[in-house]
Amino acid sequence: MTFKNLIQRLLIALALVGCQHALANAYKCRMPDGKVLISSTPCDERAKTVSVQQREQISPSQRQAAIDDLNRQKDFVVRAENSRQVESVPVSRQVQGGGRDVSGCLMKVTATSGLSPAQEAHRKVVCYQGTRFMADDCERNVAATMRLSSSSEQHYRAQCRLVSR
């Protein structure tokens, strides 16, 4: 996954979390003078309720999962930006990977549909198996896995440190 794709996903997640206020109940009221008023609060007793649009409900666990995912993505972006500033001389993944095409492997993982977050993270770790000095890169890719729980992320980040020494 490229940095640009990650930013796009992050912006979409922010938009989804931010638009929850836009999903409030909407009331269409006909006032006694004939005017129509649309409001997020129920019509008062003087007005006639013409229609009510109910907002979509999400469970507290779904909301918390979305917040956790968003926070993980924000952390990933901060870490990626910090690492870009620190790295003054880029070294190709092909050279660091000891002949492995890590980029190609990661693209295949990204292109594979139907993987659970854990399966995707595991396959990303496998891409780095046998590489040298790429644990940080591996951890960044694991952290970018959408919908991966915090405990699973920690597990796969530890795996990155083991496979890329």
Residue frames as qw, qx, qy, qz and C-alpha x, y, z in Angstrom:
[[0.000, 0.891, 0.454, 0.000, 0.00, 0.00, 0.00],
 [0.423, 0.416, -0.028, 0.804, 1.45, 3.34, -0.96],
 [0.174, -0.259, -0.430, 0.847, 1.56, 6.34, 1.30],
 [0.271, -0.021, -0.249, -0.930, -0.94, 8.11, -0.96],
 [0.551, -0.284, -0.705, -0.344, -3.43, 5.22, -0.63],
 [0.421, -0.327, -0.682, 0.502, -3.01, 5.28, 3.13],
 [0.015, 0.156, 0.166, -0.974, -3.73, 9.01, 3.25],
 [0.430, -0.139, -0.475, -0.755, -6.84, 8.46, 1.09],
 [0.560, -0.336, -0.757, -0.020, -8.08, 5.73, 3.44],
 [0.302, -0.270, -0.520, 0.752, -7.37, 7.92, 6.46],
 [0.178, 0.038, -0.068, -0.981, -9.34, 10.81, 4.97],
 [0.532, -0.243, -0.628, -0.513, -12.27, 8.51, 4.21],
 [0.513, -0.343, -0.724, 0.307, -12.22, 7.20, 7.78],
 [0.128, -0.194, -0.310, 0.922, -12.11, 10.75, 9.12],
 [0.339, -0.091, -0.324, -0.879, -15.04, 11.71, 6.92],
 [0.569, -0.309, -0.725, -0.234, -17.07, 8.73, 8.12],
 [0.426, -0.364, -0.615, 0.555, -16.38, 9.48, 11.78],
 [0.062, -0.154, -0.101, 0.981, -16.93, 13.20, 11.26],
 [0.344, -0.166, -0.460, -0.802, -20.24, 12.83, 9.45],
 [0.244, -0.339, -0.883, 0.213, -21.95, 11.14, 12.38],
 [0.076, 0.407, 0.365, -0.834, -23.38, 14.51, 13.32],
 [0.330, 0.193, -0.416, -0.825, -24.90, 14.73, 9.85],
 [0.357, -0.147, -0.893, -0.232, -26.76, 11.49, 10.51],
 [0.155, 0.126, 0.622, -0.757, -28.98, 13.04, 13.22],
 [0.231, 0.573, 0.784, -0.058, -32.74, 12.67, 13.07],
 [0.009, 0.017, 0.261, 0.965, -34.33, 15.14, 10.67],
 [0.176, 0.572, 0.724, -0.343, -37.85, 16.50, 11.23],
 [0.042, 0.251, 0.443, 0.860, -39.89, 18.25, 8.54],
 [0.005, -0.521, -0.658, 0.544, -42.47, 20.50, 10.17],
 [0.058, 0.574, 0.467, 0.670, -45.28, 22.56, 8.63],
 [0.109, -0.143, -0.421, 0.889, -45.70, 25.75, 10.64],
 [0.219, 0.633, 0.645, -0.369, -49.16, 27.33, 11.22],
 [0.217, 0.732, -0.098, -0.638, -48.35, 30.04, 8.66],
 [0.853, 0.500, 0.069, -0.137, -47.71, 27.35, 6.00],
 [0.232, 0.771, -0.593, 0.019, -43.91, 27.55, 5.98],
 [0.970, -0.040, -0.232, 0.068, -41.91, 24.33, 6.10],
 [0.204, -0.811, 0.516, -0.185, -39.14, 24.02, 8.66],
 [0.898, 0.114, -0.407, 0.124, -36.54, 21.24, 8.66],
 [0.288, -0.761, 0.436, -0.384, -34.86, 20.70, 12.00],
 [0.464, 0.213, -0.837, 0.197, -32.86, 18.17, 14.01],
 [0.146, 0.037, 0.721, -0.676, -35.30, 18.62, 16.92],
 [0.098, 0.487, 0.866, 0.062, -38.93, 17.47, 17.03],
 [0.063, -0.528, -0.346, -0.773, -41.62, 19.87, 15.85],
 [0.093, 0.007, 0.558, -0.824, -43.18, 22.02, 18.57],
 [0.248, 0.422, 0.824, -0.286, -46.87, 21.71, 19.43],
 [0.337, 0.651, 0.074, -0.676, -47.86, 24.56, 17.06],
 [0.308, 0.500, -0.629, -0.509, -46.44, 22.76, 14.01],
 [0.943, 0.115, 0.159, -0.269, -47.52, 19.61, 12.22],
 [0.413, -0.448, 0.736, 0.294, -44.87, 16.92, 11.70],
 [0.692, 0.512, -0.239, -0.449, -44.76, 16.09, 7.99],
 [0.918, 0.200, -0.332, 0.080, -42.00, 13.48, 8.08],
 [0.530, -0.734, 0.425, 0.000, -39.22, 12.13, 10.26],
 [0.737, 0.488, -0.458, 0.095, -35.94, 10.75, 8.93],
 [0.812, -0.567, 0.131, 0.033, -34.35, 8.45, 11.52],
 [0.120, 0.779, -0.615, -0.033, -30.59, 8.43, 11.82],
 [0.842, 0.167, -0.513, 0.006, -28.69, 5.22, 11.33],
 [0.647, -0.685, 0.284, -0.176, -27.65, 3.55, 14.59],
 [0.625, 0.420, -0.629, 0.193, -24.26, 1.94, 15.15],
 [0.822, -0.477, -0.298, 0.089, -23.35, -0.21, 18.11],
 [0.341, -0.897, 0.279, 0.029, -20.88, 1.06, 20.73],
 [0.762, -0.269, 0.487, 0.331, -18.46, -1.73, 19.78],
 [0.624, 0.564, 0.351, 0.412, -18.57, -0.71, 16.09],
 [0.027, 0.981, -0.023, 0.190, -17.96, 2.92, 17.06],
 [0.556, -0.722, 0.386, 0.142, -15.03, 1.97, 19.30],
 [0.795, 0.067, 0.464, 0.386, -13.54, -0.24, 16.58],
 [0.449, 0.783, 0.215, 0.373, -13.74, 2.66, 14.11],
 [0.210, -0.956, 0.181, -0.099, -12.11, 5.02, 16.62],
 [0.731, -0.456, 0.445, 0.242, -9.34, 2.49, 17.35],
 [0.734, 0.363, 0.403, 0.409, -8.75, 1.98, 13.63],
 [0.230, 0.924, 0.080, 0.294, -8.60, 5.72, 13.03],
 [0.420, -0.856, 0.301, 0.024, -6.16, 6.25, 15.90],
 [0.798, -0.175, 0.467, 0.338, -3.94, 3.43, 14.62],
 [0.600, 0.605, 0.314, 0.419, -3.94, 5.00, 11.16],
 [0.034, -0.982, 0.075, -0.168, -3.08, 8.42, 12.59],
 [0.628, -0.637, 0.411, 0.176, -0.18, 6.89, 14.51],
 [0.793, 0.175, 0.435, 0.389, 0.99, 5.15, 11.35],
 [0.393, 0.840, 0.154, 0.342, 0.96, 8.43, 9.40],
 [0.283, -0.926, 0.244, -0.056, 2.95, 10.18, 12.13],
 [0.744, -0.382, 0.483, 0.258, 5.51, 7.35, 12.26],
 [0.719, 0.441, 0.381, 0.379, 5.78, 7.29, 8.47],
 [0.189, 0.947, 0.005, 0.259, 6.36, 11.03, 8.31],
 [0.476, -0.802, 0.360, 0.042, 8.96, 10.85, 11.08],
 [0.800, -0.134, 0.490, 0.320, 10.82, 8.01, 9.38],
 [0.587, 0.687, 0.253, 0.346, 10.80, 9.88, 6.06],
 [0.038, -0.972, 0.165, -0.163, 12.46, 12.84, 7.76],
 [0.642, -0.606, 0.456, 0.114, 15.08, 10.67, 9.46],
 [0.806, 0.139, 0.468, 0.334, 16.02, 8.70, 6.34],
 [0.065, 0.800, -0.229, -0.551, 18.40, 10.89, 4.39],
 [0.190, 0.428, -0.768, -0.437, 19.72, 8.27, 1.99],
 [0.867, 0.066, 0.173, -0.462, 17.08, 5.81, 0.77],
 [0.151, -0.319, 0.918, 0.179, 18.17, 2.23, 0.28],
 [0.603, 0.052, -0.491, -0.627, 16.13, 0.14, -2.15],
 [0.811, -0.226, 0.341, -0.418, 13.96, -2.58, -0.72],
 [0.914, 0.324, -0.242, -0.023, 15.51, -5.02, -3.17],
 [0.409, 0.531, -0.598, 0.439, 19.00, -4.49, -1.67],
 [0.360, -0.409, 0.567, -0.618, 17.82, -4.54, 1.95],
 [0.882, -0.024, 0.141, -0.448, 15.64, -7.54, 1.27],
 [0.447, -0.401, 0.785, 0.153, 18.65, -9.67, 0.41],
 [0.024, 0.080, -0.838, -0.540, 17.36, -10.31, -3.12],
 [0.126, 0.518, 0.830, -0.164, 13.69, -10.61, -2.06],
 [0.041, -0.359, -0.353, -0.863, 11.21, -8.44, -3.89],
 [0.043, -0.342, -0.700, 0.626, 9.46, -7.14, -0.79],
 [0.293, 0.296, -0.023, -0.909, 7.54, -4.49, -2.76],
 [0.461, 0.060, -0.694, -0.550, 6.17, -7.07, -5.19],
 [0.298, -0.217, -0.906, 0.207, 5.17, -9.36, -2.35],
 [0.059, 0.357, 0.489, -0.794, 3.36, -6.52, -0.54],
 [0.382, 0.213, -0.294, -0.850, 1.53, -5.55, -3.73],
 [0.430, -0.086, -0.855, -0.277, 0.28, -9.14, -4.08],
 [0.166, -0.322, -0.788, 0.498, -0.97, -9.09, -0.48],
 [0.187, 0.348, 0.178, -0.901, -2.76, -5.78, -1.07],
 [0.427, 0.172, -0.518, -0.721, -4.31, -7.07, -4.29],
 [0.262, -0.144, -0.954, -0.006, -5.63, -10.23, -2.64],
 [0.477, -0.343, -0.032, -0.809, -9.29, -9.80, -1.74],
 [0.826, -0.307, -0.361, -0.306, -11.21, -11.60, 0.98],
 [0.558, 0.118, -0.630, 0.527, -8.39, -11.72, 3.53],
 [0.503, -0.794, -0.334, 0.071, -9.18, -11.11, 7.18],
 [0.023, -0.944, 0.270, -0.188, -7.09, -8.38, 8.83],
 [0.672, -0.540, 0.504, 0.051, -5.05, -11.04, 10.64],
 [0.848, 0.249, 0.385, 0.265, -4.40, -12.97, 7.41],
 [0.419, 0.863, 0.001, 0.282, -3.31, -9.77, 5.66],
 [0.281, -0.868, 0.391, -0.120, -0.94, -8.82, 8.50],
 [0.820, -0.266, 0.489, 0.132, 0.51, -12.36, 8.57],
 [0.771, 0.486, 0.271, 0.310, 1.17, -12.31, 4.82],
 [0.161, 0.946, -0.169, 0.226, 2.86, -8.91, 5.14],
 [0.545, -0.683, 0.487, -0.001, 5.18, -10.33, 7.80],
 [0.872, 0.077, 0.437, 0.208, 5.97, -13.28, 5.52],
 [0.542, 0.812, 0.029, 0.216, 7.05, -10.80, 2.81],
 [0.045, -0.887, 0.401, -0.224, 9.83, -9.65, 5.13],
 [0.919, -0.320, 0.227, 0.048, 11.02, -13.12, 6.16],
 [0.842, 0.041, 0.191, 0.502, 14.79, -13.40, 5.77],
 [0.296, 0.835, 0.020, 0.464, 15.33, -9.69, 5.17],
 [0.595, -0.217, -0.336, 0.697, 17.84, -7.64, 7.12],
 [0.171, -0.231, -0.179, 0.941, 17.27, -4.33, 8.85],
 [0.224, -0.264, -0.486, -0.802, 13.70, -3.98, 7.60],
 [0.203, -0.406, -0.831, 0.322, 11.79, -4.57, 10.83],
 [0.078, 0.422, 0.252, -0.868, 10.67, -0.92, 11.00],
 [0.325, 0.159, -0.505, -0.784, 9.34, -1.06, 7.45],
 [0.330, -0.212, -0.911, -0.128, 7.55, -4.33, 8.24],
 [0.111, -0.432, -0.676, 0.587, 6.00, -2.81, 11.38],
 [0.205, 0.324, -0.050, -0.922, 4.77, 0.22, 9.40],
 [0.396, 0.019, -0.695, -0.600, 3.06, -2.07, 6.90],
 [0.295, -0.322, -0.885, 0.160, 1.47, -4.15, 9.65],
 [0.015, -0.406, -0.444, 0.799, 0.24, -0.97, 11.40],
 [0.280, 0.226, -0.291, -0.886, -1.41, 0.11, 8.13],
 [0.163, -0.203, -0.939, -0.225, -3.59, -3.01, 8.06],
 [0.429, -0.299, -0.093, -0.847, -7.21, -1.88, 8.25],
 [0.797, -0.345, -0.118, -0.481, -9.44, -3.24, 11.06],
 [0.680, 0.117, -0.648, 0.323, -6.56, -5.07, 12.78],
 [0.606, -0.763, -0.218, -0.062, -7.09, -5.17, 16.55],
 [0.084, -0.883, 0.411, -0.212, -4.49, -3.54, 18.77],
 [0.719, -0.427, 0.548, -0.029, -3.44, -6.85, 20.32],
 [0.869, 0.334, 0.311, 0.188, -3.05, -8.48, 16.89],
 [0.379, 0.885, -0.157, 0.222, -1.07, -5.51, 15.66],
 [0.352, -0.768, 0.520, -0.125, 1.34, -5.85, 18.59],
 [0.863, -0.099, 0.493, 0.053, 1.69, -9.59, 17.88],
 [0.772, 0.544, 0.210, 0.253, 2.52, -9.08, 14.20],
 [0.124, 0.930, -0.286, 0.195, 4.86, -6.18, 14.93],
 [0.588, -0.574, 0.569, -0.016, 6.78, -8.52, 17.24],
 [0.870, 0.219, 0.415, 0.153, 6.86, -11.07, 14.40],
 [0.477, 0.860, -0.071, 0.167, 8.40, -8.38, 12.17],
 [0.200, -0.835, 0.500, -0.112, 11.27, -7.97, 14.61],
 [0.765, -0.256, 0.590, 0.025, 11.84, -11.73, 14.60],
 [0.811, 0.406, 0.384, 0.170, 11.83, -12.32, 10.83],
 [0.474, 0.786, -0.021, 0.395, 13.90, -9.25, 9.86],
 [0.649, -0.693, 0.043, 0.310, 17.02, -9.14, 12.01]]
